[in-house]
């Protein structure tokens, strides 16, 4: 199991409304940011090689997801 993904999604789901549509949008947006790795996520992924880096890049992707939800 990838705890970094679980923790990031739990943080997102704490903020978005409790509606299936928002959860699905949030999941899709998070996966997009986690795979596409826009700056600074790519930099974090490439430079921080420890478990902290693995967690931190997903936390930043979660932040991007919440920013896209707020727009």
QUIJOPE-V156829 format. One record per pair of residues at least 12 apart in sequence whose ideal C-beta (glycine too) atoms are under 7 Angstrom apart, sorted by sequence separation. I is the first residue (numbers start at 1). J is the second residue. D is the distance in Angstrom with one decimal. If there is no record, write none. Layout:
[[I	J	D] [I	J	D]]
This chain:
[[44	56	5.6] [45	57	4.7] [13	26	6.9] [44	57	4.4] [12	26	5.0] [41	57	5.1] [44	60	6.3] [9	27	6.9] [12	30	6.1] [41	60	5.1] [40	60	6.7] [41	61	5.7] [9	30	6.3] [8	30	6.5] [34	58	6.3] [34	61	4.5] [33	61	4.1] [30	61	5.9] [33	64	4.4] [30	62	6.2] [33	65	5.9] [30	65	4.5] [29	65	4.5] [26	65	5.8] [29	68	5.2] [26	69	6.5] [7	55	6.9] [4	54	5.2] [8	58	4.0] [12	62	5.1] [4	55	4.9] [8	59	5.9] [11	62	5.1] [15	66	5.8] [5	58	6.2] [8	61	6.3] [12	65	5.5] [16	69	6.0] [4	58	4.3] [8	62	4.1] [12	66	6.3]]
